[in-house]
Amino acid sequence: MAKKEFLPRHLWGLCRVSKIVATVAFISFVAAACAPTISSPPMSVPSGSSAEQRPTRSAWEEDWGNTLKKAQKEGSVVVYGAGGASILKSAATDLIKEKFGFNLETVTGQVGALNVKIRRERQAGLFLADLYMSGLKDIRELKQDNALQPMKPEFVHPEVMDPKGWFGGQLPPMDKEGITVTWAQFVESFIAINTDLVNPQDIRTLRDLMGPKWKGKMIINDPSIGSGAGFTGFSTLIFHKIVDLDFFRELMTKQDLVVTRDLNLQVQGLAKGKYLIALGPAATRMEALIQTGAPVAYLISDNGVYLTAGGSSIAMFDKAPHPNAARILLNWSLTREGQLLLQNASGLQSLREDIPTDTLNPFRVRLRDRKYIRNPTDGEEFLVNDYPRYTQWAREIFAR
């Protein structure tokens, strides 16, 4: 009979352990194979939004990827406008190409002339522009021409759709038709001074502008054109009854107020001391000068400070030649990354509350515990009901 071979006694325990491990592994395998499949839960929908408004993460990513591929085939996105378009052009032209693979093209200029250009192009069957970035009043003119389309269906990025990231816990403000969206709201002052030549304590209220030392030394951004910071300041102060029309008439007749439509001439004249006070200067041009260290600053008077959106409204044209690239740019510009870039480039505080403001002029930053009057031209009700009267008053007082 063959001789049996036995394991040495010191290996018996190891053998038993190996058998136990194998048995446990087998049982675990069977249990896993028989267990029901559990799918991962969809991304949560924030309060105030519906499932249709906020697609699941996988759904929006797929949509975004498909849209981006189509955008790259389109090759470019074309943005018309004034302030907002100029900011985008200077800050993001190279970034858009690098990040998304299509070109950013901009057409900028005075809004009145741009709107005429757009009307002529469309009447000739030329649909060249995708997005419009300017003030609400300027965009409203094109809305009346039925040249714009609702934008709400174009919003797909979760950062845009989440109200928690926005001022007041609400999505960025839109008009009632959902055609325009506004991305900024910042502190504005009607008065700017040359800090080398003017003591801020000499101008505590707007009535102090009637002092003899300021005669012939003040320049205003022409309110008679019905847009811009000059008209905004004029309208806000009249609307909220801070001053009356006679105040502006006195500035013209008694103080020899200089009126200009040249925005650079106004702020450069202030910086060089030709003028001591600028009324309604363009915000972006003032911020650019302040960044260079020029001796200019906004005056925080008791009754000349208000909140405004400036030229921070965006709209999308119907029959846009590059609809996918426009959709990508629109969504990205409202994300944290896009808003931080626009905010830093313009010096104007974004309506996003989840981005830092440390690079801004502290004057521009909204204070939570302060109550501000608001620029009425940011509201469509004013534009419909009051704007014609205010523009007529401005022409009567300031037009030459």
C-alpha positions in Angstrom: 0.0 0.0 0.0 1.3 3.4 -0.9 2.6 5.4 1.9 0.4 8.4 2.9 2.0 11.8 3.0 0.9 14.1 5.8 1.4 17.9 6.0 3.7 18.9 8.8 1.6 19.8 11.9 2.7 23.5 11.8 0.9 23.9 8.3 -2.5 22.5 9.3 -3.8 25.8 10.7 -2.7 27.7 7.6 -4.7 25.2 5.4 -7.8 25.6 7.4 -7.6 29.4 7.2 -7.3 29.2 3.4 -10.4 27.1 3.1 -12.4 29.5 5.2 -11.3 32.5 3.1 -12.2 30.7 -0.1 -15.6 29.8 1.3 -16.3 33.4 2.3 -15.2 34.7 -1.1 -17.5 32.3 -2.9 -20.5 33.2 -0.7 -19.8 37.0 -1.3 -19.7 36.4 -5.1 -23.0 34.6 -5.2 -24.7 37.2 -3.0 -23.4 40.1 -5.3 -24.6 38.2 -8.4 -28.1 37.7 -7.0 -28.5 41.2 -5.4 -30.8 43.7 -7.2 -29.1 46.5 -9.2 -29.2 49.9 -7.4 -28.9 52.9 -9.7 -27.2 56.1 -8.4 -29.7 58.9 -7.5 -30.1 61.8 -9.9 -28.5 65.2 -9.0 -30.6 67.1 -6.5 -32.7 70.0 -7.8 -32.4 73.2 -5.8 -35.4 74.7 -4.2 -37.3 77.0 -6.6 -36.4 74.9 -9.7 -38.2 72.1 -11.4 -36.7 68.9 -12.8 -37.3 70.2 -16.3 -35.4 73.5 -15.5 -32.4 71.7 -13.9 -31.5 68.5 -15.8 -29.4 65.8 -14.1 -25.7 66.2 -14.2 -25.2 63.5 -16.8 -28.0 65.0 -19.0 -26.6 68.5 -19.0 -23.0 67.3 -19.5 -24.2 65.4 -22.6 -26.1 68.3 -23.9 -23.1 70.6 -23.2 -20.7 68.3 -25.0 -23.0 68.0 -28.1 -23.5 71.7 -28.2 -19.8 72.4 -27.9 -19.0 70.0 -30.9 -21.6 71.9 -33.0 -20.2 75.3 -31.8 -16.7 74.3 -32.9 -18.0 73.4 -36.3 -19.7 76.8 -36.5 -16.3 78.3 -35.9 -17.2 81.6 -34.2 -19.7 83.6 -32.2 -20.5 87.2 -33.0 -21.4 89.7 -30.3 -22.7 93.2 -30.9 -23.0 95.9 -28.3 -21.5 98.7 -26.3 -20.1 98.4 -22.7 -20.6 94.7 -22.1 -19.3 93.7 -25.6 -16.3 95.9 -25.2 -15.4 94.3 -21.9 -15.8 90.8 -23.3 -13.6 91.7 -26.3 -10.7 93.0 -24.2 -10.9 90.3 -21.5 -12.0 87.0 -23.2 -11.1 86.9 -26.9 -8.1 84.7 -26.5 -9.6 82.7 -23.6 -12.7 81.7 -25.6 -10.6 80.4 -28.4 -8.4 78.4 -26.1 -11.2 77.1 -23.9 -13.9 76.3 -26.4 -12.2 76.1 -29.8 -14.1 78.8 -31.6 -13.5 82.5 -32.2 -15.1 85.5 -30.4 -15.9 88.3 -32.8 -17.3 91.6 -31.6 -18.8 94.7 -33.2 -18.8 97.6 -30.8 -19.8 101.3 -30.9 -22.4 103.8 -29.9 -25.7 102.0 -29.3 -27.9 104.2 -31.4 -25.7 103.7 -34.4 -25.4 99.9 -33.8 -29.2 99.5 -33.6 -29.5 101.3 -36.9 -26.8 99.0 -38.4 -28.6 95.9 -37.1 -32.0 97.0 -38.5 -30.5 97.7 -41.9 -28.7 94.3 -42.0 -31.8 92.4 -41.1 -33.9 94.3 -43.6 -31.4 93.2 -46.2 -31.7 89.6 -45.1 -28.3 89.6 -43.3 -28.4 87.9 -39.9 -24.9 88.4 -38.7 -25.1 88.8 -34.9 -25.7 86.1 -32.3 -25.7 88.0 -29.0 -26.2 91.6 -27.9 -24.6 93.0 -24.8 -25.6 96.5 -23.6 -28.1 98.3 -21.4 -31.7 97.2 -21.0 -33.1 100.3 -22.7 -30.9 99.7 -25.8 -31.9 96.0 -26.0 -35.5 96.9 -25.6 -35.5 98.8 -28.9 -34.5 95.6 -30.7 -37.1 93.6 -28.8 -39.7 95.9 -30.1 -38.4 95.0 -33.6 -39.0 91.3 -32.9 -35.3 90.7 -33.5 -34.6 88.8 -30.3 -35.6 85.3 -28.9 -36.3 84.0 -25.4 -33.1 83.0 -23.6 -34.4 80.9 -20.7 -34.5 77.7 -22.8 -30.8 78.3 -23.6 -29.7 78.0 -20.0 -28.3 74.6 -19.2 -25.3 75.0 -17.0 -26.0 74.1 -13.3 -24.1 77.2 -12.0 -26.4 79.4 -14.0 -29.6 77.5 -12.9 -28.8 77.4 -9.2 -30.4 80.4 -7.4 -28.2 80.0 -4.4 -25.3 81.6 -6.3 -27.1 84.8 -7.2 -28.0 88.0 -5.3 -31.1 87.6 -3.2 -31.2 83.8 -3.8 -32.9 84.4 -7.1 -31.8 83.6 -10.7 -30.4 86.7 -12.5 -33.1 89.2 -13.3 -34.9 88.9 -16.6 -37.7 90.8 -18.3 -41.1 89.3 -18.2 -40.7 87.7 -21.7 -37.4 86.2 -20.7 -35.6 87.9 -23.5 -32.9 89.8 -21.6 -30.8 88.8 -18.6 -28.7 91.2 -16.4 -25.5 90.1 -14.8 -24.3 93.1 -12.7 -25.6 95.5 -10.1 -23.2 98.0 -8.6 -22.9 101.2 -6.7 -22.8 104.3 -8.8 -22.3 108.0 -8.0 -23.4 110.9 -10.1 -20.4 112.9 -9.1 -16.7 112.3 -9.7 -13.9 114.7 -8.7 -10.3 115.5 -9.4 -8.8 114.5 -6.0 -5.8 116.8 -6.3 -7.9 119.9 -6.8 -11.2 119.2 -5.0 -11.8 118.7 -1.2 -14.6 116.2 -0.9 -15.8 118.0 2.2 -16.8 120.9 -0.1 -19.5 118.9 -1.8 -21.7 117.2 0.8 -24.9 117.5 -1.2 -25.9 118.1 -4.8 -26.9 121.7 -4.0 -23.2 122.4 -3.2 -22.5 122.1 -6.9 -24.0 125.6 -7.1 -20.9 127.1 -5.4 -19.1 129.8 -7.4 -15.8 127.9 -7.4 -17.3 125.2 -9.7 -18.6 127.6 -12.4 -17.3 126.6 -15.8 -15.4 123.7 -14.2 -18.0 120.9 -14.5 -18.7 118.6 -17.4 -21.6 116.2 -17.9 -22.1 113.1 -20.0 -24.9 114.3 -22.3 -28.3 113.1 -20.9 -30.1 114.3 -24.0 -29.2 111.2 -25.9 -31.5 109.2 -23.7 -28.9 106.6 -22.5 -25.6 106.3 -20.8 -24.5 107.3 -17.3 -25.4 110.9 -17.7 -29.0 110.1 -18.5 -29.1 107.4 -15.8 -28.0 109.9 -13.1 -30.4 112.5 -14.4 -33.3 110.1 -14.4 -32.5 108.5 -11.0 -32.3 111.8 -9.2 -35.5 113.2 -10.7 -37.4 109.9 -10.3 -36.6 109.6 -6.6 -37.2 113.4 -6.1 -33.6 114.0 -4.9 -33.6 117.1 -7.0 -36.0 118.7 -9.5 -35.7 119.8 -13.1 -34.9 123.4 -12.0 -31.7 122.1 -10.4 -30.4 120.9 -13.8 -31.6 124.1 -15.5 -29.6 126.1 -12.9 -26.5 124.0 -13.6 -26.8 124.9 -17.3 -27.6 128.6 -17.0 -25.8 129.7 -13.9 -22.9 127.3 -13.6 -21.9 127.1 -17.4 -22.1 123.3 -17.3 -20.2 121.7 -20.2 -22.1 119.0 -22.1 -20.2 116.3 -24.0 -20.8 113.0 -25.8 -17.2 112.1 -25.8 -16.8 109.8 -22.9 -13.0 109.8 -23.0 -12.8 113.5 -23.2 -14.9 113.8 -20.1 -12.8 111.6 -17.8 -9.4 112.6 -19.3 -10.4 116.3 -18.8 -11.2 115.5 -15.2 -7.9 113.6 -14.7 -5.8 116.5 -16.2 -7.6 119.1 -14.1 -9.3 120.9 -17.0 -12.5 120.1 -15.2 -12.8 119.7 -11.4 -16.1 117.8 -11.4 -17.5 115.2 -13.9 -21.3 114.4 -13.7 -22.4 111.0 -14.9 -19.0 109.7 -16.2 -19.0 106.3 -17.8 -18.3 103.7 -15.2 -15.8 101.5 -17.1 -13.8 104.5 -18.2 -13.6 105.8 -14.6 -12.5 102.5 -13.3 -9.8 102.2 -16.0 -8.4 105.6 -14.9 -8.6 104.7 -11.2 -6.6 101.6 -11.9 -3.8 103.7 -13.5 -3.6 105.8 -10.3 -5.0 109.0 -12.0 -6.2 111.6 -9.4 -9.9 110.9 -9.9 -12.5 109.3 -7.6 -16.3 109.1 -7.1 -17.8 111.3 -4.5 -19.9 109.6 -2.0 -22.4 112.4 -1.3 -25.5 112.0 0.9 -27.9 111.9 -2.0 -26.1 111.1 -5.3 -25.4 107.4 -4.8 -27.6 104.6 -6.3 -27.5 101.0 -7.6 -27.5 100.4 -11.3 -26.9 97.6 -13.8 -25.1 99.7 -16.3 -24.6 98.1 -19.7 -24.7 94.5 -18.3 -27.8 93.1 -20.1 -27.5 90.3 -22.6 -29.9 89.2 -25.3 -29.8 86.6 -28.1 -30.9 87.3 -31.7 -33.4 85.2 -33.5 -32.0 83.6 -36.6 -28.6 83.6 -35.0 -25.9 82.4 -37.5 -24.0 80.5 -34.7 -26.7 79.4 -32.3 -24.6 76.7 -30.6 -21.6 78.9 -30.0 -23.9 81.6 -28.7 -25.4 79.1 -26.3 -22.0 78.1 -25.0 -20.9 81.7 -24.6 -24.1 82.8 -22.9 -24.0 80.1 -20.3 -20.3 80.4 -19.6 -20.5 84.2 -19.2 -22.9 83.6 -16.3 -20.9 80.9 -14.5 -18.5 81.7 -11.6 -15.6 81.7 -14.0 -17.2 84.0 -16.6 -18.6 86.4 -14.0 -15.4 86.7 -12.2 -13.6 87.6 -15.5 -16.3 90.1 -16.5 -16.4 91.6 -13.0 -12.6 92.0 -12.8 -12.3 93.4 -16.3 -15.1 96.0 -15.8 -14.7 96.8 -12.2 -18.5 96.4 -11.8 -19.9 94.1 -9.1 -21.6 90.9 -10.4 -25.0 89.7 -9.2 -23.3 86.4 -8.4 -22.7 86.3 -4.6 -20.3 83.3 -4.8 -17.3 85.1 -6.3 -14.8 87.3 -4.5 -15.0 91.1 -4.7 -11.5 91.9 -3.3 -10.2 93.2 -6.6 -13.0 95.8 -6.9 -13.0 99.4 -5.9 -14.6 99.2 -2.4 -16.9 102.0 -3.4 -18.5 99.7 -6.1 -19.4 96.9 -3.7 -22.9 96.7 -2.4 -23.2 97.0 1.4 -25.8 94.6 2.9 -26.9 97.0 5.7 -27.3 100.0 3.4 -30.5 101.0 1.6 -29.9 102.3 -1.9 -32.1 104.0 -4.3 -32.2 102.2 -7.7 -31.7 103.3 -11.2 -35.3 103.3 -12.7 -34.1 102.7 -16.2 -33.1 99.2 -15.2 -36.9 98.4 -15.0 -39.1 97.9 -18.0 -42.1 99.6 -16.4 -40.1 102.9 -16.4 -39.0 102.4 -20.0 -42.6 101.8 -21.1 -44.4 104.5 -19.0 -41.9 107.2 -18.1 -38.9 107.1 -20.5 -40.5 109.3 -23.2 -41.1 112.2 -20.7 -37.6 112.0 -19.2 -35.9 112.0 -22.6 -38.0 115.0 -23.6 -37.0 116.9 -20.4 -33.3 116.0 -21.0 -33.4 117.3 -24.5 -35.1 120.6 -23.4 -32.4 121.2 -20.8 -29.2 119.8 -22.3 -29.5 119.7 -26.1 -27.5 122.4 -27.9 
